[in-house]
Amino acid sequence: MHSFAYPESTFDKCLKCNACVVSCPVSNATLDFGGPKHLGPELKRLIENQEVIDDHRIELCTLCGNCDLSCPENVHVSTLTAMAKAVHAEKEGMKFRDFVLSNAEFVGKVASAFGPITNIAMKMKPVRLIMEGVMGIPAERQFPEYRFNNFNKRYKKKTATTKRKVAYYVGCYATYNAPDVADAFVKVMEYNGIEVVKPDQKCCGVPMFANGKMEQGLKNANYNINNLLEYTRQGYDVVVTCTSCTLVLKKEYVSFLQSEGAYELAEHVYDADEYLRMLHAEGELNTDFAPMNVRAGYYAPCHLKSQGIGNPAMDVLELIPGYEIQDVAAGCCGQCGTFGFKKEKYEVSMAIGKPMAEAVAETNAEYTVTECGMCKNQLDQLTDKEVLHPMQILAEAYERYTEAH
C-alpha cells in the first residue's frame, strides 16, 4: 500500500476524445506508449484504489503537460500519470540510475564541487561507456556542464527594501549548471529598481515526480511552500527563471497537495518573462534597451505552454529596438528532463526532438532563445545554434544602453 494520498481528480469527466493522445509527443514518436488517455483516466477507472500498476509503459510518460493543455474537459491527466508512476515505482522498485537522476539537487552539489573534473570526465568516452554499461545512461547523450562557482556561492541576499521585492526561486539548473542565467536575472531586476533575495529552497520536485519518488517530491514541495510563503506574506513576488520550476510551483503543488498553502503560494508565482511583461503593462518596466540588430529563433518549452500564459519572452524581447525574434513553432524537444538521460528512452527522445531540430534549421536565426535548461541541452545536442536564456539577452541590452549613456 502506498503511503501518499491520491488526490481528488476530475478523471470521470474524460470523454475519451483522444485530444490528449494527439498532443502527446511520446505517442507520436512510438507505438510502445499506451498514451495519456489509457494510462491516465482509464487506468484510474479500471484499477480500484490505484494500488497495483503492472503496466511498465507508464514510465514512457514524460509529464510534459501537453495532455492537460489539450483536454477540453480540464482533466489533469498528468496528475493521474504522476501518481501512477509513483505506485509503479513502489511496486517494482527503482533502478539506481533513476534514484540518481531524481536527486538533481544532490547531484548538482556534488558535481559542481568538482566542476572542472566532472565536466572533463563526462566528455571522456571510456567514462561514458562505463556509465552506459553500469547505469544505463547512453554514451551519446550530451550533459550540461557543472559550475564550481555556483549561484549558491555567489548570492546570499535574504532581505530587500525596494518598493517591489522579488524572492527568486532559482532551481537546480540555474544554481549549478547556469549561474550566468541567475546573475543576468538579478541584473535585469536591478535595472528595474527591484532587489532580489534568495530564500532557502530545495529542488522543486519535478525530477522526483517524473521518476516515481512522489513522497520525497512532496516533502520538498511542503518545504518550498513554507519558506516562500514567509516572503510572499511580506509583500515579495516569487519569480522563477526555469519554466519547469514555475509550472510546479503554480500548478503541480496545487494538484498534488490541494493545500491552502499551495493555493496561496500559486497566486504569487511568476515566470521571469511573465513578470517583466506585467511590469511593462503597468508602466513600470525600464525600457532603456540598446538597439540589438539580431534575428533570433524562439523555442517554447512544454512547461511554458502548460502555464497558458502565451509567449512572454517574445513579448518582452520584442521591446528591444531592432531585435527580431521568430517562434520556431516546434513541438516537444524530447529531452524531457531526466527522460532523455535513460538508455532505453534515448531513441524516443531523439525521434521526438528531430522536428524541433528541423524547425530551428529552417528558421536559420543567429541563435535560439529558450527558458528551459533541459530544452537547451537537447538544442545543444541536435542543432548547431547557440542557445541563450531571455534574461541573458535583456541584461546585455540594459548594459549596452548604460555604457552608451
C-alpha positions in Angstrom: 0.0 0.0 0.0 1.4 3.4 -1.0 1.9 5.9 1.8 0.6 9.1 0.0 -2.9 10.1 -0.7 -4.3 10.0 -4.2 -5.8 13.5 -4.8 -9.4 14.1 -5.8 -9.4 14.3 -9.6 -11.8 15.0 -12.5 -10.9 11.8 -14.3 -14.6 11.0 -14.6 -15.0 13.9 -17.0 -12.8 12.3 -19.6 -14.8 12.0 -22.8 -12.3 9.5 -24.5 -11.9 12.1 -27.3 -8.2 11.4 -27.8 -7.2 15.1 -27.8 -4.5 14.2 -25.2 -3.2 11.3 -27.4 -2.9 13.6 -30.5 -1.0 16.2 -28.5 1.3 13.7 -26.7 4.9 13.8 -28.1 5.6 10.3 -27.0 2.5 8.8 -28.6 3.5 10.5 -31.8 7.0 9.0 -31.7 6.4 5.4 -30.6 3.6 2.9 -30.5 5.1 1.4 -27.3 3.4 4.1 -25.2 -0.2 3.4 -24.3 -1.0 7.1 -24.4 -2.2 9.6 -21.8 -5.8 8.7 -22.1 -5.2 5.0 -21.4 -2.5 5.4 -18.7 -4.3 8.4 -17.0 -8.1 8.5 -16.7 -8.8 5.0 -18.0 -6.3 3.3 -15.8 -7.7 5.3 -12.8 -11.1 4.0 -13.7 -10.1 0.4 -14.2 -7.8 -0.2 -11.2 -9.5 0.2 -7.8 -7.5 2.5 -5.4 -4.6 2.5 -7.9 -2.8 0.0 -5.6 -1.5 -2.3 -8.4 0.1 -0.9 -11.5 1.5 -3.6 -13.8 1.8 -1.6 -16.9 5.5 -0.6 -17.4 4.5 1.7 -20.2 3.6 4.4 -17.6 7.4 5.0 -17.5 7.3 6.4 -21.0 5.2 9.4 -19.8 7.5 12.5 -19.6 5.0 14.6 -17.6 5.3 17.3 -20.2 1.8 18.5 -19.6 0.6 18.7 -23.2 -2.2 16.3 -22.3 -3.5 18.7 -19.6 -3.4 21.7 -22.0 -5.3 19.9 -24.8 -8.1 18.4 -22.6 -11.5 20.0 -23.4 -12.8 18.9 -20.0 -9.8 20.1 -18.0 -8.9 16.7 -16.8 -5.5 16.9 -15.1 -4.1 13.8 -16.9 -0.5 14.4 -15.8 -1.5 14.3 -12.1 -3.0 10.8 -12.7 0.1 9.6 -14.5 2.4 11.0 -12.0 0.6 9.2 -9.2 0.6 6.0 -11.3 4.3 6.3 -11.8 4.7 6.6 -8.0 2.7 3.5 -7.3 4.5 1.6 -10.1 7.9 2.6 -8.6 6.8 1.4 -5.1 5.7 -1.9 -6.5 8.5 -2.6 -8.9 11.3 -0.8 -7.0 13.6 1.9 -8.5 16.8 1.5 -10.5 19.9 3.1 -9.1 20.1 5.3 -12.2 16.6 6.6 -11.7 17.3 7.3 -8.0 20.4 9.3 -9.0 18.5 11.2 -11.8 15.7 12.1 -9.4 18.0 13.7 -7.0 19.1 16.6 -9.3 19.9 18.9 -6.4 22.3 16.4 -4.7 24.0 15.6 -8.0 24.3 19.3 -8.7 26.0 19.9 -5.3 28.5 17.1 -5.7 29.2 17.6 -9.4 29.7 21.4 -9.1 32.0 20.9 -6.1 34.3 19.1 -8.6 33.2 21.1 -11.6 36.2 21.1 -13.9 36.9 17.4 -13.2 33.3 16.5 -13.6 33.0 18.3 -16.9 36.2 16.7 -18.4 35.2 13.2 -17.2 31.7 13.5 -18.7 33.2 14.1 -22.1 35.6 11.0 -21.9 34.4 8.1 -24.0 35.6 5.4 -21.6 33.8 7.1 -18.7 30.6 7.4 -20.7 30.7 3.7 -21.8 31.1 2.7 -18.2 28.1 4.9 -17.3 26.1 3.3 -20.0 27.0 -0.3 -19.0 26.6 0.2 -15.3 23.8 2.8 -15.0 22.0 2.7 -18.4 22.8 6.4 -19.2 23.5 6.5 -23.0 27.1 7.3 -24.0 25.8 9.5 -26.8 23.8 11.8 -24.5 25.3 15.2 -24.0 25.3 16.5 -20.4 25.1 20.1 -19.3 28.3 21.4 -17.6 28.5 22.0 -13.8 30.0 25.2 -12.5 32.3 25.2 -9.5 31.4 28.8 -8.7 27.7 28.0 -8.5 24.9 30.5 -7.6 24.6 29.4 -4.0 28.2 30.5 -3.6 27.7 33.8 -5.4 24.5 35.0 -3.9 23.4 35.2 -0.2 20.9 38.1 0.0 17.9 37.4 2.2 16.1 40.7 2.6 15.1 43.6 0.3 13.9 47.1 0.9 12.7 48.3 -2.5 9.1 49.0 -3.3 8.8 45.9 -5.4 10.7 42.9 -3.9 11.5 39.6 -5.5 12.0 36.3 -3.9 13.9 34.3 -6.5 13.3 30.6 -6.8 16.5 29.7 -8.6 16.1 26.0 -9.3 18.8 23.4 -9.7 19.8 24.2 -13.3 20.4 28.0 -12.7 22.1 27.2 -9.4 24.6 24.5 -10.5 24.7 24.5 -14.3 23.9 28.0 -15.5 24.6 30.6 -12.7 25.2 33.1 -15.5 21.4 33.0 -16.1 20.7 33.7 -12.4 23.3 36.5 -12.5 21.6 38.0 -15.5 18.2 37.8 -13.9 19.4 39.7 -10.8 21.0 42.4 -13.1 17.7 42.8 -15.0 15.8 43.3 -11.7 18.4 45.8 -10.6 18.0 47.8 -13.8 14.3 48.0 -12.8 15.0 49.1 -9.2 14.0 45.8 -7.7 16.1 44.0 -5.1 16.3 40.2 -5.3 16.6 37.8 -2.4 17.2 34.1 -2.5 15.1 32.2 0.1 16.2 28.8 1.4 14.8 26.3 -1.1 15.0 22.7 -2.3 14.7 21.1 -5.7 11.2 21.8 -6.9 10.5 18.1 -7.2 10.0 17.7 -11.0 12.8 15.1 -11.4 11.3 13.2 -8.4 7.7 13.2 -9.7 9.0 12.1 -13.1 10.8 9.1 -11.6 8.1 8.0 -9.2 9.6 9.4 -6.0 6.3 11.2 -5.1 6.8 11.1 -1.3 10.2 12.8 -1.5 8.9 15.3 -4.0 6.0 16.3 -1.8 8.4 16.8 1.2 10.3 19.2 -1.0 7.1 20.8 -2.0 6.0 21.5 1.5 9.5 22.8 2.4 9.4 25.3 -0.5 5.8 26.3 0.1 6.5 27.1 3.8 9.7 29.0 3.0 8.4 31.0 0.1 5.1 32.0 1.9 7.3 33.7 4.6 8.3 36.1 1.8 5.0 36.5 -0.1 3.3 37.4 3.2 5.8 40.2 3.5 5.0 41.6 0.0 7.5 39.7 -2.1 6.7 38.3 -5.5 8.1 34.8 -6.3 9.9 34.9 -9.7 11.4 31.9 -11.5 13.7 31.6 -14.5 13.0 27.9 -15.2 9.6 27.1 -16.8 9.5 23.6 -15.2 10.0 25.1 -11.7 7.4 27.8 -12.5 4.9 25.2 -13.6 5.3 23.0 -10.5 5.1 26.0 -8.1 2.0 27.3 -9.9 0.2 24.1 -10.7 1.6 20.8 -9.6 1.9 21.6 -5.9 -1.8 22.6 -6.0 -2.8 19.4 -7.9 -0.8 17.0 -5.7 -1.3 18.6 -2.3 -4.5 20.6 -2.6 -3.5 22.5 0.5 -4.2 26.1 1.5 -0.5 26.9 1.4 -0.1 25.6 -2.2 -3.1 27.6 -3.4 -1.8 30.7 -1.6 1.7 30.4 -3.0 0.5 29.8 -6.6 -1.1 33.3 -6.6 2.3 34.9 -6.1 4.4 32.9 -8.6 5.6 34.4 -11.9 7.8 33.2 -14.8 10.6 35.8 -15.1 9.4 37.0 -18.6 5.8 37.0 -17.4 6.8 39.2 -14.6 8.6 41.7 -16.8 5.6 41.7 -19.2 3.4 42.5 -16.2 5.7 45.4 -15.2 5.5 46.8 -18.8 1.7 46.5 -18.8 1.7 48.5 -15.5 4.1 51.1 -16.9 6.9 50.1 -14.5 9.3 48.4 -16.9 12.6 50.1 -17.6 12.7 50.1 -21.5 16.1 51.7 -21.8 17.4 49.0 -24.1 20.3 49.5 -26.5 19.4 48.5 -30.1 20.3 44.9 -31.0 20.2 44.1 -34.7 19.7 40.4 -34.2 17.5 37.8 -35.8 16.7 35.1 -33.1 14.6 32.0 -33.1 12.4 31.2 -30.0 11.7 27.7 -28.8 8.8 27.5 -26.3 9.2 24.7 -23.7 6.3 22.4 -23.0 6.2 23.5 -19.4 5.8 27.1 -20.5 2.9 26.2 -22.8 1.3 24.3 -19.9 1.1 27.5 -17.9 -1.3 29.1 -20.5 0.5 32.5 -20.4 1.4 32.8 -24.1 5.0 33.7 -25.1 6.0 36.4 -22.6 9.7 36.0 -23.6 8.9 37.1 -27.2 6.6 39.9 -25.9 9.5 41.3 -23.8 12.4 40.8 -26.2 10.4 42.5 -29.0 10.7 45.7 -26.9 14.4 45.8 -27.7 14.9 48.1 -30.7 16.0 46.2 -33.8 15.5 42.8 -32.2 13.7 40.4 -34.4 12.5 37.1 -32.9 10.5 34.4 -34.5 8.8 31.4 -32.9 10.3 28.3 -34.4 6.8 26.7 -33.8 8.2 23.3 -32.9 6.7 20.7 -30.5 8.4 18.9 -27.6 12.2 18.9 -27.6 12.4 15.3 -26.5 14.9 15.8 -23.6 12.0 16.0 -21.1 14.2 16.4 -18.0 15.6 13.0 -16.9 13.7 11.1 -19.7 16.4 11.7 -22.3 19.2 10.5 -20.0 17.9 6.9 -20.0 19.3 4.4 -22.5 16.0 2.7 -23.2 14.4 6.0 -24.0 17.2 7.7 -25.9 15.9 6.8 -29.3 12.4 8.0 -28.5 14.0 11.2 -27.1 15.9 11.8 -30.4 12.8 11.0 -32.5 10.7 13.5 -30.6 13.4 16.1 -31.0 14.0 15.7 -34.7 11.1 18.0 -35.8 12.4 20.7 -33.4 15.9 20.5 -34.9 14.5 20.7 -38.4 12.4 23.8 -37.4 15.5 25.5 -35.9 17.4 24.8 -39.2 14.6 26.2 -41.3 14.4 29.4 -39.2 18.1 30.0 -39.8 18.4 32.6 -37.0 21.6 33.7 -35.3 20.8 31.8 -32.2 17.9 30.2 -30.3 16.2 31.5 -27.2 14.6 29.3 -24.6 13.9 29.4 -20.9 14.3 25.7 -20.1 17.8 24.3 -19.3 16.9 20.8 -20.4 15.5 22.1 -23.7 18.8 23.9 -24.1 20.6 20.7 -23.5 18.7 19.0 -26.3 19.0 22.0 -28.6 22.8 22.0 -28.0 22.9 18.3 -29.0 20.6 18.5 -32.0 21.4 21.9 -33.5 24.5 24.0 -34.3 23.0 27.2 -33.0 24.0 28.9 -29.7 21.2 28.8 -27.1 20.5 31.7 -24.8 18.1 32.5 -22.0 16.0 35.6 -22.3 17.5 37.1 -19.2 21.0 37.0 -20.7 19.8 39.0 -23.7 17.9 41.5 -21.7 20.8 42.0 -19.3 23.1 42.7 -22.3 20.6 45.2 -23.8 20.5 47.1 -20.5 24.2 47.1 -20.1 24.9 48.3 -23.6 22.5 51.2 -23.1 24.1 52.1 -19.8 27.6 52.1 -21.4 26.4 54.2 -24.3 24.8 56.8 -22.0 
